[in-house]
Amino acid sequence: MHDKSKFNIMADLKEISAEELYNELNSSKRPVLVNALDPEAYLAKRIPGSINIPAEKENIIKSIVPDRDQKIVVYCANSDCNASPTLAGKLMDLNYENVYDFDAGLAGWQKQGYELSGTEA
């Protein structure tokens, strides 16, 4: 049952490319960018300007982003990482309407030549 519900969420999940994300982060309509990894991984390496909300702590989004229509982009380490699609699904369950998954994550961001920040960047 759990796998089936995850599949349904995944089917509804909107994705964004590195180039689209980069352009949006440098525009006047900047989305809220959320790193879904644990705090240690976030401190080590992250996309500049992102905030940290681990996948299992989705409820803290309510105090950070009260507007359920605000565009939110979540990411994690790479396309094999499940943290960002898991968090995206949970945010959709909390009635956030404009949630995107940057599936390529940190690896895809770096592969495109974009900068990372953090202690290991």
Secondary structure by P-SEA (a helix, b strand, c coil): caaaaaaaaaaabbbbcaaaaaaaaacccccbbbbcccaaaaaacccccbbbbcccccccccccccccccbbbbbccccccaaaaaaaaaaaaacccbbbbccccaaaaaaaccccccccc
